[in-house]
Amino acid sequence: MIKADNDKPIVFLDLEQGKEWCFPSGENKIILVAQGKVCCNSSGIEIPSSKMAFYSFRDEVSLTTEDESNIVLIRFANRSGLCDILSPLFRSIGTTADNYTVLPVKSVVNNFLQTVKVYQDSRINDSYLDDLKLREFGYILRSFYPETVLQNFFKFLPNQDMVFIEQVGIHSRNIRSVRQLAQVMNYSYSGFNKRFRRAFGMSAYTWMKDNKAKQVFRDICLTSMSLKQISTSHKFATLSHFNEFCHRNLGSSPSQIRRKNKEFNRVELRPLKQQNPSLTQ
């Protein structure tokens, strides 16, 4: 039995015929078959070439390859950027079937995966880039698949958690503390923390700290704002406090982060010499 030990959110797997592959519970996952055919032993469904299936974080998935297969695993937590983008789908949801749904893989998804493959083969490793690619995948789904189709595909996502997650994302933009966020969302402090941990799998304090670090990182790397402007917009008392925050949470000073990002953007990406034809159709 093969287990995926790659910590990337998007993993490319080449499996021989008759191999069994297992992924434990704990993360939401999309199984996309670029080439070949697999059978899910837990749900009993077959996923043929150019199709994908979704399993929630509660499911332990065991697959058996019926043919030599190229598989893409896309995995994400309830607190991910992908869930932020999908959450509006669940504001109102009609009746859906109880069985698992297999979704066709459109050419725009293949093109997206080819880009991710180029990044990985070029050994470009960055957790923030991984998060951005997950968000991009969410936008692709929202833009190129009908809403009702996506609602049916993701019907085993916990809908109440999705709405709560969306509300946290909206209100947290202008909130500086967990206690303030609980008040805005009409929760007691203790009740909010319990609800938050159930939906996000971590404490509200940890999430707010990590989320602030991500926002600071994006402003440093993706905007032309001066470092002083970024420090002010995120309400740091002084530039010294801003520098300390970046060192503690991002591993470098703001100026070093910006310089490294510019060097990263100068990396030349070349096409793969041998590309998987199923990802370029």
C-alpha positions as CSV (number, residue, x, y, z in Angstrom):
1,M,0.0,0.0,0.0
2,I,1.3,3.4,-1.0
3,K,0.9,6.5,1.2
4,A,1.4,10.1,0.1
5,D,4.1,11.6,2.2
6,N,4.5,14.8,0.2
7,D,3.5,17.8,2.3
8,K,2.5,19.8,-0.8
9,P,-1.3,20.6,-1.1
10,I,-1.1,19.5,-4.8
11,V,0.7,16.2,-5.3
12,F,1.3,14.4,-8.6
13,L,1.4,10.5,-8.4
14,D,2.3,8.0,-11.0
15,L,0.9,4.6,-10.0
16,E,1.3,1.2,-11.6
17,Q,-1.7,-1.0,-12.4
18,G,-3.1,-2.9,-9.4
19,K,-1.4,-0.6,-6.8
20,E,-3.4,0.4,-3.7
21,W,-3.0,4.0,-2.5
22,C,-4.2,5.3,0.9
23,F,-4.8,8.8,2.3
24,P,-5.9,9.2,5.9
25,S,-8.7,11.3,7.3
26,G,-7.9,14.8,8.5
27,E,-7.9,16.9,5.3
28,N,-10.4,17.5,2.5
29,K,-9.1,16.0,-0.7
30,I,-9.9,16.0,-4.4
31,I,-8.7,12.9,-6.3
32,L,-8.2,13.8,-10.0
33,V,-7.3,11.1,-12.5
34,A,-5.3,12.7,-15.3
35,Q,-4.8,9.3,-17.0
36,G,-5.9,5.8,-16.3
37,K,-8.6,4.6,-14.0
38,V,-8.9,4.1,-10.2
39,C,-11.5,2.5,-7.9
40,C,-12.2,4.0,-4.5
41,N,-12.6,1.1,-2.1
42,S,-14.4,3.1,0.6
43,S,-17.1,4.6,-1.6
44,G,-17.2,2.0,-4.3
45,I,-17.0,4.5,-7.2
46,E,-14.8,4.4,-10.2
47,I,-12.9,7.5,-11.2
48,P,-11.9,7.3,-14.9
49,S,-9.5,9.4,-16.9
50,S,-10.2,13.2,-16.9
51,K,-12.6,13.0,-13.9
52,M,-12.2,14.0,-10.3
53,A,-14.0,13.2,-7.0
54,F,-14.1,14.9,-3.6
55,Y,-13.8,13.4,-0.1
56,S,-14.2,15.4,3.1
57,F,-11.7,15.5,5.9
58,R,-13.7,12.8,7.7
59,D,-13.0,10.2,5.0
60,E,-10.1,7.8,4.9
61,V,-9.6,7.1,1.2
62,S,-8.2,3.9,-0.2
63,L,-7.8,3.7,-4.0
64,T,-6.8,0.8,-6.3
65,T,-5.6,1.5,-9.8
66,E,-7.3,-0.5,-12.5
67,D,-4.8,0.8,-15.1
68,E,-1.5,2.4,-15.0
69,S,-2.6,5.8,-13.7
70,N,-1.4,9.4,-13.3
71,I,-3.2,10.9,-10.3
72,V,-3.3,14.4,-8.9
73,L,-4.2,14.8,-5.2
74,I,-5.5,18.2,-4.1
75,R,-5.9,18.5,-0.4
76,F,-7.0,21.4,1.8
77,A,-8.1,22.2,5.3
78,N,-11.4,23.8,6.3
79,R,-9.5,27.0,7.1
80,S,-7.8,27.2,3.7
81,G,-8.1,29.9,1.0
82,L,-9.8,27.4,-1.2
83,C,-12.6,27.1,1.4
84,D,-12.8,30.9,1.6
85,I,-13.6,31.0,-2.1
86,L,-16.0,28.1,-2.0
87,S,-18.0,29.2,1.0
88,P,-20.5,31.5,-0.9
89,L,-21.8,28.3,-2.6
90,F,-23.3,27.2,0.7
91,R,-25.3,30.2,1.7
92,S,-28.3,28.5,0.1
93,I,-28.1,25.0,-1.1
94,G,-30.8,22.8,-2.6
95,T,-31.4,19.1,-2.3
96,T,-28.5,17.0,-3.5
97,A,-28.0,13.3,-3.9
98,D,-26.4,11.3,-1.2
99,N,-23.9,9.5,-3.4
100,Y,-20.4,10.8,-4.4
101,T,-20.2,12.9,-7.6
102,V,-17.6,12.6,-10.2
103,L,-16.8,15.9,-12.0
104,P,-15.2,16.2,-15.5
105,V,-11.8,17.8,-15.7
106,K,-12.0,20.8,-18.0
107,S,-9.1,22.1,-20.1
108,V,-8.6,25.1,-17.8
109,V,-8.0,22.8,-14.9
110,N,-5.4,20.8,-17.0
111,N,-3.6,24.1,-17.9
112,F,-3.6,25.1,-14.2
113,L,-2.1,21.8,-13.1
114,Q,0.6,22.0,-15.8
115,T,1.7,25.3,-14.4
116,V,1.8,23.8,-10.9
117,K,3.9,20.9,-12.3
118,V,6.4,23.3,-13.8
119,Y,6.8,25.1,-10.5
120,Q,7.4,21.8,-8.6
121,D,9.8,20.4,-11.2
122,S,11.7,23.7,-11.0
123,R,12.0,23.1,-7.3
124,I,10.2,26.3,-6.4
125,N,9.0,25.7,-2.8
126,D,7.1,28.3,-1.0
127,S,4.1,27.8,1.4
128,Y,2.6,31.1,0.4
129,L,2.8,30.2,-3.3
130,D,1.1,26.9,-2.5
131,D,-1.7,28.8,-0.7
132,L,-2.1,31.2,-3.7
133,K,-2.4,28.2,-6.1
134,L,-5.1,26.6,-4.0
135,R,-7.0,29.9,-4.1
136,E,-6.5,30.1,-7.9
137,F,-7.9,26.6,-8.2
138,G,-11.0,27.7,-6.3
139,Y,-11.5,30.7,-8.6
140,I,-11.2,28.3,-11.6
141,L,-13.9,26.1,-10.2
142,R,-16.2,29.0,-9.4
143,S,-15.7,30.5,-12.8
144,F,-15.9,27.5,-15.1
145,Y,-18.4,25.1,-13.4
146,P,-22.1,25.9,-12.6
147,E,-22.9,26.7,-9.0
148,T,-25.4,23.8,-8.7
149,V,-22.8,21.3,-10.0
150,L,-20.2,22.5,-7.4
151,Q,-22.8,22.4,-4.6
152,N,-23.4,18.7,-5.5
153,F,-19.7,18.0,-5.9
154,F,-18.8,19.5,-2.5
155,K,-22.0,18.4,-0.7
156,F,-20.0,16.5,2.0
157,L,-18.2,19.6,3.1
158,P,-19.6,20.7,6.5
159,N,-21.9,23.5,5.4
160,Q,-22.4,25.2,8.7
161,D,-18.6,25.4,9.2
162,M,-18.3,26.9,5.7
163,V,-20.7,29.7,6.6
164,F,-18.9,30.3,9.9
165,I,-15.5,30.3,8.1
166,E,-16.8,32.9,5.6
167,Q,-18.1,35.1,8.4
168,V,-14.7,35.0,10.2
169,G,-12.9,35.9,7.0
170,I,-15.2,38.9,6.5
171,H,-15.2,40.3,10.0
172,S,-11.5,39.6,10.9
173,R,-10.2,42.1,8.3
174,N,-10.8,45.0,10.6
175,I,-10.6,43.2,14.0
176,R,-7.4,43.2,16.1
177,S,-8.3,40.6,18.8
178,V,-10.2,37.4,19.3
179,R,-12.4,39.0,21.9
180,Q,-13.5,41.7,19.5
181,L,-14.2,39.1,16.8
182,A,-16.4,37.1,19.2
183,Q,-18.4,40.2,20.0
184,V,-18.9,41.2,16.4
185,M,-20.1,37.7,15.6
186,N,-22.5,37.6,18.6
187,Y,-20.7,34.9,20.5
188,S,-19.5,34.7,24.1
189,Y,-15.7,34.6,24.3
190,S,-15.6,30.9,25.4
191,G,-18.4,29.9,23.0
192,F,-16.6,31.5,20.1
193,N,-13.3,29.8,20.8
194,K,-15.0,26.4,21.0
195,R,-16.9,27.0,17.7
196,F,-13.7,28.3,16.1
197,R,-11.6,25.3,17.0
198,R,-14.3,22.9,15.7
199,A,-14.4,24.7,12.3
200,F,-10.7,25.6,11.9
201,G,-8.9,22.9,13.9
202,M,-6.8,25.5,15.8
203,S,-7.3,28.2,18.3
204,A,-8.7,31.6,17.2
205,Y,-5.5,33.3,18.5
206,T,-3.2,31.1,16.4
207,W,-5.3,31.6,13.3
208,M,-5.4,35.4,13.7
209,K,-1.7,35.5,14.2
210,D,-1.0,33.3,11.1
211,N,-3.6,35.2,9.1
212,K,-2.0,38.5,9.9
213,A,1.4,37.1,8.9
214,K,0.0,36.0,5.5
215,Q,-1.5,39.5,4.9
216,V,1.7,41.2,5.8
217,F,3.7,38.8,3.6
218,R,1.3,39.5,0.6
219,D,1.5,43.3,1.1
220,I,5.3,43.1,1.2
221,C,5.6,40.9,-1.9
222,L,2.6,41.8,-4.0
223,T,2.1,45.6,-3.5
224,S,4.2,48.7,-4.2
225,M,3.5,50.1,-0.7
226,S,6.5,51.2,1.2
227,L,7.4,49.2,4.3
228,K,6.4,52.1,6.5
229,Q,2.9,52.2,4.8
230,I,2.5,48.5,5.4
231,S,3.5,48.8,9.0
232,T,1.0,51.6,9.5
233,S,-1.9,49.8,7.6
234,H,-1.4,46.8,9.9
235,K,-1.4,49.0,13.0
236,F,2.1,48.2,14.2
237,A,3.1,50.8,16.9
238,T,6.6,51.3,15.4
239,L,8.7,50.1,12.5
240,S,10.7,48.2,15.2
241,H,7.6,46.2,16.2
242,F,6.9,45.5,12.5
243,N,10.4,44.2,12.0
244,E,10.2,42.0,15.1
245,F,6.9,40.6,14.0
246,C,8.3,39.7,10.5
247,H,11.4,38.1,12.1
248,R,9.3,36.1,14.5
249,N,6.6,35.0,12.1
250,L,8.1,35.1,8.6
251,G,11.7,34.4,9.4
252,S,13.3,37.5,7.9
253,S,13.1,41.3,8.0
254,P,10.5,43.0,5.7
255,S,13.3,44.3,3.5
256,Q,14.9,40.8,3.2
257,I,11.5,39.3,2.4
258,R,10.9,41.9,-0.4
259,R,14.3,41.4,-1.9
260,K,14.0,37.6,-1.9
261,N,10.6,37.8,-3.6
262,K,12.1,40.0,-6.3
263,E,14.8,37.4,-6.9
264,F,12.1,34.6,-6.9
265,N,10.2,36.5,-9.6
266,R,13.3,36.6,-11.8
267,V,13.4,32.8,-12.0
268,E,12.9,31.7,-15.6
269,L,10.5,28.8,-16.0
270,R,11.1,26.6,-18.9
271,P,8.5,24.0,-20.3
272,L,9.0,20.4,-19.4
273,K,10.9,18.4,-22.0
274,Q,8.4,15.6,-21.5
275,Q,5.0,16.6,-20.5
276,N,2.1,14.5,-19.5
277,P,-0.2,14.7,-22.5
278,S,-3.3,14.4,-20.3
279,L,-2.3,17.7,-18.6
280,T,-1.9,19.7,-21.9
281,Q,-5.0,18.8,-23.8
